Amino acid sequence: MPEAFEPNKPPRLDVTFHDYLVPRADPGVYTVRAEHLLEEADGTRVDTEPLPAAEQKFEIRAARFTLHETSVHAFYPPAGSSGRYDAVLPHITLDRAILPWERPLTGARSRARAPWVALLVFREGELPDDPAATGDTKPHTVAELIEPVETDVIGPILKPKGITPGIAASTCATIDVPREVFRRVAPHQEEMYYLAHMRDVARPVQRADGEFLMEGKYAVVTANRFPREAGRYTAHLVSLEGYEAQLAPGAPGTHRALRLVSLSSWAFTTDLTNALDIPEMLRHLVEPSWSGHPEDLALRINPPKGQPQDDAERYARARLELGYAPVPFQTLSGELTYAWYRGPATPVTAPEVPDQVGGRGYTTADHALIYEQDHGLFDVSYAAAWTLGRTIALADPDYSAQLTRARRELANRAATLRAMGADPARARTDPDTGRGLAALHELASDGGRSLAAALTEPVEPGPAPRVAGRRRLNRAEGRALLAEERSVSLLRSTAARNTGDMPAWLDELGLLRGIPFCYLVPDPRMLPPESMRMFRIDERWLDAVLAGASDVGLHTTLDRDVDTHLRAVVSRSRRSELVPGAGLLINSELVKAWPDFPLVAKTAADTPIAELRQERLTSNILLYLFQDVPDVIEIREPGQGIHFGIDIGDRIGLRSLDGVEDPLGGSTGEYFPDPDHPDGDTVFSKYLRYRPDGGERDVLRLFGVDGLVPGLAGAFELEDLTPSQFAVQLINSPVRQRLVPRGPAFPAAGSTGPVPPAPPATTTGSLR
């Protein structure tokens, strides 16, 4: 069922469904015999002493009583999961594509190669040896499987050929299934043909959920039972070889139970009350929350509906739409009022501001305050960021000690350079070598002693050197000296030797690591439960928090004079590709349910955007940071790329089988059973097996009168369906939500006004 490529769409699976895969030879012992015959050119046989014939026996073995775990590619529902699986048919995907048809199953449809394995689903309390439905099995030898010690338990009727003493003594995993349970849940032999198919993946595809579907062939075995009732279930891939007599409706027998080989098993839970409704929750995540406007997916406090009543309300609305939140504020004079705060995550492109932070070091946050004269209010966003960066730096003893040591070394070097600059006799001395360089100059001057003579002569005390008075450099001269090329080179080499891990530490801070959540989302109304909010990164806010961390240990004017050299060296060593440009926050129960949240960001040209950070901040809140603003955000339900069940309530959404009017495998827009039919039948009311005990009906009736397969075939005016055609009708693709661009969600750089309304869109959200 190949899918056509569409530009600007995620990579699609190119998959072909096949009915079955016939092995070239069945398992067994084969003999190859070679004889030598001598013939004339005309074909006349020459009578000679016959040469001895050569025989070679070989055996083709196939899985029969055990299956290695590496043969299992995937299964659905996921092991240990809890969800609303009442309309799902569990299935297992096998890497060994030929496995379900490696052994012949005698009886009806044997010529069509019915599989010898089936996927049986049991509810808690149905298996005596596994009452909690945890997937437990019991070990038995193959001999005990075929001939159980218990007289009221029957095993498979297998021919002894091929079962060697070693195989008979080997151990396999088994389950004892009560006779009535087996009759109720096991497929009839004529139905098994429809419950397995082969899937051929034409090209490898990396899905958004992280599953890498390699090119190749896979076998899929589907169960025939819906987990309709709430509770725990276990699924077992079992061998039905030798049980052909028990696969007919109303098969006779006085046995209590049947002993089956369990080749693979897992457990899951159907929760009909508190289960996550994944499709609805994903849909709600990307839907605007209050007015149906795509811009409501931006991280902001959405103001109430209605027109503003006065200028004050209009001003407040404009601030809220820009992503600000009111916070308590106390002025230096002691007055209590409020100020505006906006964190690094903004719904608009932050405007350029005067270079108040990041250009040179500061010792107080007051330099980053923004005062709005028209309304007499402060914007404390950058001041709070500077203070936060300083606090985080001081809380890290390793970083603060390293920064303080670097400042001390730079200050000492600058003081030495100034002292030497005021003393012409020492001006040419390299501070790194001290007096050694001056001594060598003296030895090399005219009339000086040779180095050998100087080293051999005894040291004699001489008169103390006279210290000439030195003129102290003023501040301007000192700064001019430190600005000289030689001084700059010496200061930067000193900074480079002492920066250590500071650039990497600041890179991590630039990714908002260690930033308290209340600084990212200052008001819980910005990120309500079951919501997703997108944002740009305010680079000025990042500059402020990094400046606060970099200004630790800045005390004197000399510290400030040499701070530019330390900043330059650190900035050169930082990784520019780690600067985020945009991100999103998700607050949902889905975050708790999915350990690896399946989300991908792309450009309009379908190019992935680098993901710089993905972190679960709380059990329900997830943060993503991207290198640039995405054009497309896609969230896909995790799990196997394709699974099976009833996808439209209690009816099947029909898919095209011929690819003439609709794409092959695409929706025809019709449903089965027809909702407009006077009978009003559904899959669950008409096509489930009757239970004599009156319990919940949950097993599909596939064949015979009122069978699902003949009914579906009739909907397409066919006499019958093949396994692959039946599988296509029951496909349940994972839910996927995509956000695509619709209008300028973010104003141009430098804009400070409210976000302009975007044009109406039929999509579920926007980014630009």
C-alpha positions in Angstrom: 0.0 0.0 0.0 2.5 2.6 -1.1 1.7 6.2 -0.3 2.5 9.1 -2.7 5.0 11.7 -1.6 3.7 15.1 -0.8 6.0 18.1 -0.3 6.3 19.7 3.1 4.8 16.6 4.7 6.5 14.2 7.2 8.1 11.1 5.6 5.5 8.5 4.9 5.7 4.8 5.1 5.9 2.9 1.8 4.4 -0.4 2.8 3.0 -3.3 0.9 0.6 -5.8 2.6 0.8 -9.4 1.5 -1.5 -12.2 2.3 1.2 -14.7 3.4 4.7 -15.8 2.7 5.2 -19.3 1.5 8.4 -21.0 2.6 10.5 -22.7 -0.2 10.5 -25.9 1.9 8.7 -27.1 5.0 10.6 -28.0 8.1 11.8 -31.6 8.2 14.7 -33.9 7.3 15.7 -34.1 3.7 18.0 -36.4 1.8 20.1 -35.4 -1.2 21.3 -38.4 -3.3 23.9 -38.2 -6.0 24.6 -41.0 -8.5 27.2 -41.2 -11.3 26.0 -42.2 -14.8 28.1 -42.5 -18.0 26.4 -41.8 -21.3 27.4 -41.5 -24.9 27.0 -38.3 -26.8 23.7 -39.7 -28.3 22.4 -40.5 -24.8 23.2 -44.2 -24.9 24.0 -45.4 -21.4 27.4 -47.1 -21.0 27.4 -50.2 -18.9 30.3 -49.9 -16.5 31.0 -50.9 -12.9 28.7 -48.5 -11.0 30.2 -45.9 -8.8 28.9 -45.7 -5.2 26.1 -43.3 -4.7 26.6 -40.4 -2.3 23.9 -39.4 0.1 23.7 -36.4 2.4 21.0 -35.7 4.9 20.1 -32.2 6.2 17.3 -30.8 8.3 15.4 -27.6 8.0 14.5 -26.4 11.4 11.9 -23.7 12.3 10.7 -22.3 15.5 8.2 -24.7 17.1 8.3 -24.8 20.9 10.4 -21.7 21.7 10.8 -18.2 20.1 13.8 -16.0 20.8 12.9 -12.6 22.0 14.9 -10.9 19.2 12.4 -12.3 16.7 9.7 -9.9 18.2 9.8 -6.5 16.5 6.9 -4.8 18.4 3.5 -5.3 19.9 0.5 -3.2 20.7 -0.8 -2.2 23.2 2.5 -1.5 24.8 3.6 -3.9 27.6 2.6 -2.6 31.0 0.5 0.3 29.6 -2.9 1.4 30.7 -5.3 3.0 28.3 -8.7 2.9 26.6 -8.1 -0.2 24.4 -11.7 -1.4 24.2 -11.8 -0.9 20.4 -8.3 -2.2 19.8 -7.3 -5.6 18.4 -3.9 -6.4 20.0 -1.2 -7.5 17.6 2.4 -8.6 17.5 5.0 -7.8 14.8 7.7 -10.3 14.1 11.1 -9.7 12.4 11.1 -13.2 11.0 8.5 -12.6 8.3 8.0 -16.2 7.3 7.4 -17.5 10.9 3.6 -17.8 10.9 3.6 -19.9 7.7 6.7 -22.0 8.3 4.7 -24.9 9.5 1.6 -26.2 7.7 -1.7 -26.3 9.5 -3.8 -29.2 8.2 -7.6 -28.8 7.6 -9.7 -26.1 6.0 -7.8 -23.5 4.0 -4.6 -25.4 4.3 -4.0 -24.7 0.6 -4.2 -21.0 1.4 -1.5 -21.4 4.0 -3.3 -20.5 7.2 -0.8 -19.6 10.0 0.1 -22.2 12.7 0.2 -19.5 15.4 -2.5 -17.3 16.9 -2.6 -14.4 19.3 -4.9 -15.2 22.2 -6.0 -12.5 24.6 -7.1 -13.5 28.2 -8.7 -11.3 30.9 -7.7 -11.6 34.5 -9.2 -14.6 36.2 -9.5 -16.7 33.0 -6.1 -18.6 33.3 -5.9 -20.6 36.5 -2.1 -20.4 36.5 -2.1 -16.6 35.9 -5.2 -15.2 37.6 -3.8 -11.6 37.7 -3.1 -11.7 33.9 0.5 -10.7 34.3 1.8 -12.8 31.4 3.1 -15.7 33.6 3.8 -19.1 32.0 4.8 -22.5 33.4 7.9 -24.4 32.2 7.3 -27.9 30.9 9.3 -30.2 28.8 8.2 -30.9 25.2 7.3 -34.4 26.3 5.1 -33.1 29.1 3.5 -30.7 26.6 2.5 -33.5 24.2 1.5 -35.9 26.9 0.6 -34.0 30.1 0.8 -35.9 33.4 -2.6 -34.6 34.3 -5.3 -36.8 32.8 -7.8 -34.0 32.3 -5.4 -31.8 30.3 -4.7 -32.5 26.6 -1.7 -31.5 24.5 -1.1 -31.2 20.8 -1.3 -34.2 18.5 2.1 -34.1 16.8 3.8 -36.7 14.7 6.9 -38.1 16.4 9.0 -37.5 13.3 11.5 -34.7 14.0 11.0 -34.7 17.8 14.3 -36.1 18.9 15.0 -37.2 22.5 16.9 -33.9 22.9 14.0 -31.8 21.8 11.5 -33.9 23.9 13.7 -33.2 27.0 14.0 -29.4 26.2 11.9 -26.9 28.2 9.2 -24.6 26.8 6.9 -22.0 28.2 3.3 -23.2 28.5 -0.2 -22.1 29.6 -3.1 -24.3 30.5 -6.3 -22.8 29.0 -9.7 -24.0 30.4 -11.7 -25.7 27.6 -14.6 -23.2 27.8 -12.2 -20.2 27.7 -10.4 -21.7 24.7 -13.7 -22.3 22.8 -14.7 -18.7 23.5 -11.5 -16.8 22.6 -9.7 -19.1 20.1 -10.2 -18.4 16.4 -11.9 -21.0 14.3 -9.6 -22.6 11.8 -11.2 -21.0 8.8 -10.8 -17.6 10.6 -7.0 -18.0 11.2 -6.4 -17.3 7.6 -7.4 -13.6 8.1 -5.5 -13.0 11.3 -2.0 -12.9 9.9 -0.3 -11.0 7.0 3.1 -10.0 5.8 4.2 -6.4 5.7 7.0 -5.2 3.3 8.6 -1.9 4.1 10.1 -0.5 0.9 12.3 2.1 2.5 13.5 2.9 6.0 11.7 5.8 7.7 12.4 7.5 11.0 9.0 8.2 12.5 8.3 11.1 14.8 7.7 8.8 17.7 11.3 7.6 17.5 10.5 4.2 15.9 13.0 3.4 13.1 11.2 1.2 10.6 14.0 -0.6 8.8 13.6 -1.8 5.2 12.5 -5.4 5.1 9.7 -7.8 5.6 7.7 -8.3 8.8 5.0 -10.8 9.9 2.0 -9.4 11.8 -0.4 -11.6 13.8 -3.6 -10.0 15.0 -5.9 -11.1 17.9 -9.6 -11.6 17.4 -10.6 -10.3 20.8 -11.3 -6.7 21.9 -10.3 -5.9 25.5 -13.9 -4.6 26.0 -14.2 -4.8 29.8 -12.1 -2.8 32.2 -9.3 -4.8 33.8 -5.9 -6.4 33.1 -5.3 -8.5 30.1 -2.5 -10.7 28.8 -1.7 -11.6 25.2 0.0 -14.9 24.3 1.4 -15.9 20.9 0.6 -19.6 20.9 1.1 -22.5 18.6 -2.1 -24.2 17.4 -0.2 -27.0 15.6 -1.8 -30.3 16.6 -5.0 -28.7 17.8 -6.8 -28.6 14.5 -9.6 -30.8 15.9 -10.2 -28.2 18.7 -10.6 -25.2 16.3 -14.0 -26.1 15.0 -17.1 -24.6 16.5 -18.5 -26.9 19.2 -15.5 -29.2 19.2 -16.2 -32.3 21.4 -14.1 -33.2 24.4 -14.3 -34.1 28.1 -10.9 -32.5 29.0 -10.6 -29.7 31.5 -7.9 -27.7 29.8 -5.6 -27.5 26.8 -1.9 -27.1 27.2 -0.5 -24.6 24.7 3.0 -23.4 23.9 3.4 -19.7 24.7 6.0 -18.3 22.3 5.7 -14.7 23.5 3.5 -12.8 26.0 2.9 -9.4 27.5 0.3 -7.7 29.7 -1.6 -4.4 29.6 -4.7 -2.8 31.2 -7.9 -1.5 29.8 -9.0 1.5 31.8 -12.4 2.9 30.7 -12.8 5.6 33.4 -9.5 7.3 34.1 -7.7 6.3 30.9 -6.0 8.8 28.8 -8.1 9.7 25.8 -5.1 10.2 23.6 -6.8 11.5 20.4 -8.9 14.0 22.4 -6.0 15.1 24.5 -3.7 15.6 21.5 -6.4 17.5 19.8 -7.0 19.7 22.8 -3.2 20.4 23.1 -3.1 22.3 19.8 -6.5 23.9 19.9 -6.8 27.6 20.9 -8.1 27.7 24.5 -10.4 30.7 24.7 -11.4 32.4 21.4 -10.5 29.9 18.7 -7.6 32.2 17.6 -4.3 30.4 16.7 -2.4 33.1 18.6 -3.8 31.8 21.9 -1.2 29.0 21.6 1.4 31.7 22.5 2.7 31.9 26.1 0.7 34.7 27.6 -2.1 35.5 29.9 -5.1 35.7 27.6 -7.3 38.7 28.6 -11.0 38.2 29.1 -13.4 38.5 26.1 -15.0 41.8 25.4 -13.9 45.3 24.4 -11.7 47.3 26.8 -13.6 50.0 28.7 -10.9 52.7 29.1 -7.3 53.5 28.3 -6.0 51.7 31.4 -7.7 48.5 30.4 -6.4 48.8 26.8 -2.9 49.4 28.2 -3.1 46.3 30.4 -4.4 44.2 27.6 -1.6 45.3 25.4 1.0 44.3 28.0 -0.6 40.9 28.6 -0.6 40.2 24.9 3.1 40.9 24.8 3.6 38.2 27.4 4.0 40.3 30.5 2.6 39.5 33.9 2.0 41.9 36.8 4.3 41.2 39.9 4.5 42.9 43.3 7.2 45.6 43.4 8.5 47.9 46.2 10.3 51.1 45.2 13.4 52.4 46.9 11.3 54.9 48.8 9.3 52.0 50.3 6.1 52.3 48.3 4.3 49.1 47.4 3.1 48.9 43.8 3.3 46.5 40.9 5.7 46.1 38.0 5.7 44.2 34.7 7.8 41.1 34.3 8.4 38.9 31.2 10.7 36.0 31.2 12.9 34.6 28.4 9.9 32.9 26.8 8.0 35.6 24.9 5.0 35.4 22.5 6.5 38.1 20.3 9.9 39.1 18.9 11.5 41.1 21.7 12.5 44.6 20.6 16.0 46.0 20.7 16.8 47.8 23.9 19.7 50.1 24.9 22.9 48.2 25.8 22.1 48.1 29.5 23.4 44.6 30.1 26.1 42.5 28.7 28.4 45.3 27.4 30.4 45.8 30.6 30.3 44.6 34.2 27.9 45.9 36.8 27.5 45.5 40.6 23.8 46.2 40.9 20.6 45.3 39.1 19.4 48.9 39.0 21.1 49.5 35.7 18.7 46.9 34.1 15.5 48.5 35.3 13.2 50.0 32.6 11.0 52.9 33.7 7.8 53.7 31.8 7.2 57.3 32.3 3.7 57.4 30.8 2.3 55.1 33.4 4.8 55.4 36.2 5.6 51.7 36.2 8.8 49.7 36.1 9.6 46.8 33.8 11.8 44.5 36.0 12.3 41.7 33.4 16.0 42.3 32.8 16.8 43.4 36.3 15.3 40.2 37.6 17.2 38.2 35.1 20.5 39.9 36.1 19.8 39.2 39.8 18.8 35.6 39.0 22.0 35.0 37.1 24.1 36.4 39.9 22.3 34.2 42.5 22.7 31.0 40.4 26.4 31.8 40.0 27.0 32.4 43.7 25.1 29.2 44.5 27.6 27.2 42.5 30.9 27.1 44.5 33.0 25.7 41.7 31.9 28.4 39.2 32.1 31.3 41.6 35.5 30.2 42.8 36.8 29.8 39.3 35.5 33.3 38.3 36.9 34.9 41.4 40.3 33.4 40.8 40.2 34.5 37.2 39.4 38.1 38.3 42.2 38.0 40.8 44.8 36.9 38.3 43.7 39.5 35.8 43.7 42.3 38.5 47.2 41.2 39.6 48.5 41.2 36.0 46.9 44.7 35.3 48.4 46.1 38.5 51.8 44.8 37.5 51.6 46.2 34.1 50.6 49.6 35.5 53.5 49.5 38.0 56.0 48.6 35.2 54.5 51.3 33.0 55.4 54.0 35.6 59.0 52.7 35.8 61.0 53.1 32.6 63.7 50.8 33.9 61.2 48.0 34.2 58.9 48.8 31.3 60.7 46.3 29.0 60.5 43.5 31.6 58.1 40.7 30.8 56.0 40.1 33.9 56.1 36.4 33.3 59.9 36.2 33.7 60.4 39.0 36.3 64.0 40.2 36.8 65.4 37.3 34.7 64.9 39.2 31.5 66.5 42.4 32.8 69.5 40.4 34.0 70.0 38.9 30.6 69.8 42.4 29.0 72.5 43.6 31.4 74.8 40.6 30.6 74.4 41.2 26.9 75.2 44.9 27.0 78.6 46.4 26.0 81.2 45.9 28.7 79.1 43.4 30.6 80.5 40.2 32.1 80.1 36.9 30.3 77.4 34.6 31.5 80.1 31.9 32.4 82.1 34.5 34.5 79.0 35.7 36.2 78.0 32.2 37.2 81.5 31.3 38.6 82.2 34.5 40.6 81.2 34.5 44.3 78.3 36.5 45.3 79.4 39.6 47.2 77.1 41.8 49.2 76.9 45.3 47.7 75.3 48.5 48.6 71.5 48.5 48.6 70.2 49.9 45.3 68.8 53.3 45.4 65.1 53.4 44.8 64.2 56.3 42.6 60.9 58.0 43.1 58.3 56.8 40.7 55.4 58.8 39.4 52.0 57.2 40.0 49.9 56.9 36.9 46.5 58.5 36.9 43.4 56.7 35.9 43.4 57.8 32.3 47.0 56.9 31.9 46.5 53.5 33.5 43.6 52.7 31.2 45.6 53.9 28.2 48.4 51.6 29.2 46.1 48.6 29.6 44.6 49.4 26.1 48.0 49.0 24.4 48.3 46.1 22.1 51.0 44.4 24.3 48.9 44.8 27.5 45.8 43.5 25.8 47.7 40.4 24.6 49.1 39.7 28.0 45.7 40.2 29.8 43.9 37.9 27.3 46.5 35.2 27.6 46.0 35.4 31.4 42.2 35.2 31.0 42.5 32.2 28.7 44.6 30.3 31.3 42.0 30.9 34.0 38.6 30.5 32.3 38.5 26.7 32.8 34.9 25.5 32.5 33.3 28.9 32.6 32.2 28.9 28.9 30.6 25.5 29.2 28.8 26.5 32.4 27.4 29.7 30.7 26.3 27.6 27.7 24.2 25.5 30.0 22.8 28.6 31.7 22.0 29.9 28.2 19.8 26.8 27.7 17.8 27.9 30.8 19.2 25.1 32.9 18.9 26.0 36.6 16.3 28.7 35.9 13.4 28.4 38.3 10.1 27.6 36.6 8.4 30.7 38.0 10.9 32.9 36.0 9.9 31.0 32.8 6.2 31.1 33.5 5.4 33.8 36.1 1.7 33.2 36.1 0.0 29.7 36.0 -2.7 31.1 33.7 -0.1 31.2 31.0 0.2 27.4 31.0 -3.1 25.9 32.1 -3.5 22.1 32.5 -3.8 20.2 29.2 -2.2 22.9 27.1 0.7 23.6 24.9 2.3 27.1 24.6 4.9 28.2 22.0 7.4 31.1 22.5 10.4 32.9 21.1 13.5 33.4 23.2 14.2 37.0 24.3 18.0 37.3 23.6 18.2 40.4 25.8 16.8 38.4 28.7 19.5 35.7 28.1 22.1 38.4 28.0 21.0 39.8 31.3 21.0 36.5 33.1 24.4 35.6 31.7 25.7 39.1 32.6 24.5 38.6 36.2 26.4 35.3 36.3 29.5 36.9 34.8 29.5 40.0 37.1 30.2 37.9 40.2 33.4 39.1 41.9 33.3 42.5 40.2 34.2 45.1 42.9 36.9 47.7 42.0 37.3 49.9 39.0 40.3 47.9 38.0 38.1 44.8 37.9 35.8 46.6 35.5 38.7 47.8 33.4 39.9 44.3 32.7 36.5 42.6 32.7 36.2 43.1 28.9 39.1 40.9 28.3 37.6 38.1 30.4 34.3 38.4 28.6 36.0 38.4 25.2 37.9 35.2 26.0 34.8 33.5 27.5 32.6 34.6 24.6 35.1 33.2 22.0 35.1 29.8 23.8 31.3 29.5 24.0 29.3 27.4 21.4 27.2 29.7 19.3 25.1 26.9 18.0 23.7 26.3 21.5 21.8 29.6 21.6 18.1 28.8 21.4 15.7 30.8 19.2 12.3 29.3 20.2 10.6 26.6 22.2 7.4 25.3 23.6 6.0 24.1 26.9 3.5 21.3 27.4 1.4 20.8 30.5 -0.4 17.5 30.1 -1.0 14.1 31.5 0.4 12.8 28.3 3.9 13.9 29.5 3.5 11.5 32.4 2.3 8.7 30.2 5.0 9.0 27.6 8.6 8.8 28.9 9.9 9.9 25.5 7.5 12.5 24.2 7.2 12.1 20.4 7.6 15.7 19.0 9.5 16.9 16.0 10.0 20.5 14.7 10.7 21.3 11.1 11.0 24.2 8.6 8.6 24.7 5.8 11.0 22.8 3.5 10.6 19.8 5.8 14.1 20.2 7.2 14.4 19.2 10.9 15.3 22.0 13.3 18.0 21.3 15.9 16.5 20.4 19.2 18.8 21.9 21.9 17.0 20.8 25.0 14.1 18.5 25.9 13.5 18.1 29.6 10.7 17.1 31.9 10.5 19.9 34.4 7.7 18.2 36.5 5.8 15.0 36.0 3.3 16.9 33.7 5.4 19.7 32.2 7.8 19.3 29.4 10.1 21.9 27.9 11.5 22.0 24.4 14.1 24.5 23.1 14.9 24.8 19.4 17.7 26.5 17.5 15.3 28.4 15.4 11.5 29.1 15.1 9.8 26.1 13.6 7.3 26.2 10.8 5.8 22.8 11.6 5.4 21.1 14.9 4.2 17.5 14.9 3.1 15.3 17.8 2.5 11.7 17.1 1.0 9.0 19.4 3.8 6.7 20.4 3.8 3.0 19.6 3.9 0.8 16.6 3.5 2.7 13.4 0.4 0.8 12.4 -2.1 -1.0 14.7 -5.5 -2.5 14.3 -9.1 -2.0 15.6 -12.3 0.0 15.1 -11.3 3.5 14.3 -14.6 5.4 14.1 -16.5 4.8 17.3 -18.2 1.5 16.8 -17.9 1.4 13.0 -15.0 0.8 10.5 -13.9 3.6 8.3 -13.6 1.9 4.9 -10.3 2.2 2.9 -9.9 1.9 -0.8 -8.7 -1.5 -2.1 -8.3 -0.6 -5.8 -6.7 2.8 -5.7 -8.9 4.0 -8.6 -11.3 6.6 -7.1 -9.3 7.0 -3.9 -5.6 6.5 -3.1 -4.8 2.8 -2.2 -5.4 2.4 1.5 -6.9 5.9 1.8 -10.3 6.6 3.3 -13.3 6.3 1.0 -15.4 8.5 3.3 -17.8 5.6 3.9 -18.4 3.5 7.1 -19.3 -0.1 7.8 -21.9 -1.0 8.9 -23.6 1.8 7.1 -24.9 4.3 9.8 -27.8 5.2 7.5 -29.1 1.6 7.4 -32.5 1.1 9.1 -31.1 -1.7 11.2 -28.6 0.6 12.9 -26.1 -2.3 13.4 -22.6 -1.7 14.6 -19.5 -3.9 14.7 -20.0 -4.6 18.4 -23.7 -5.3 18.1 -23.6 -7.6 15.0 -20.2 -9.1 14.5 -19.2 -10.4 18.0 -19.6 -14.0 19.1 -22.6 -14.9 21.2 -21.7 -15.9 24.8 -24.0 -18.5 26.4 -23.1 -17.2 29.9 -24.4 -13.8 29.0 -21.1 -12.1 29.6 -19.7 -9.1 27.6 -19.3 -10.1 24.0 -15.8 -9.3 22.8 -14.6 -11.9 20.2 -15.0 -11.2 16.5 -17.0 -13.5 14.4 -15.1 -13.4 11.2 -16.6 -16.1 9.0 -19.9 -17.8 8.4 -23.4 -16.3 8.6 -23.1 -12.6 9.6 -19.3 -12.8 9.6 -17.3 -9.6 9.5 -15.2 -10.7 6.5 -18.2 -11.5 4.2 -19.9 -8.3 5.4 -16.8 -6.1 4.6 -16.4 -8.0 1.2 -20.0 -7.2 0.4 -19.4 -3.5 1.1 -16.9 -3.6 -1.8 -19.0 -5.9 -3.9 -16.5 -8.8 -3.5 -17.1 -12.4 -2.7 -14.3 -12.6 -0.2 -11.3 -10.6 1.2 -7.7 -11.7 1.4 -5.8 -11.3 4.7 -4.0 -8.2 3.5 -7.3 -6.6 2.4 -8.9 -7.4 5.7 -5.8 -5.9 7.5 -6.1 -2.7 5.5 -9.7 -2.2 6.6 -8.8 -2.6 10.3 -5.8 -0.2 10.2 -5.7 2.2 13.1 -3.0 4.7 12.4 -1.5 6.5 15.4 -3.0 9.9 16.2 -1.0 12.8 14.9 -1.4 16.5 15.4 0.4 19.0 13.2 0.8 22.7 13.7 1.5 24.6 10.4 2.1 28.2 9.7 -0.8 30.5 9.2 0.0 34.2 9.2 2.7 36.2 11.2 2.3 34.9 14.7 5.3 37.0 15.7 5.7 40.6 14.9 8.9 41.8 13.1 12.0 42.4 15.2 11.8 45.6 17.0 8.0 45.7 17.2 6.6 46.4 20.6 2.9 46.5 19.9 0.3 43.8 20.5 0.2 40.8 18.2 -1.8 41.4 15.1 -4.7 39.1 14.4 -3.8 36.2 12.1 -6.1 35.4 9.2 -8.6 32.6 9.7 -7.1 29.1 9.4 -8.4 25.6 9.3 -5.3 24.3 10.9 -4.8 23.8 14.6 -2.2 26.4 15.4 0.6 28.6 14.0 4.2 29.5 14.7 5.0 32.4 12.4 
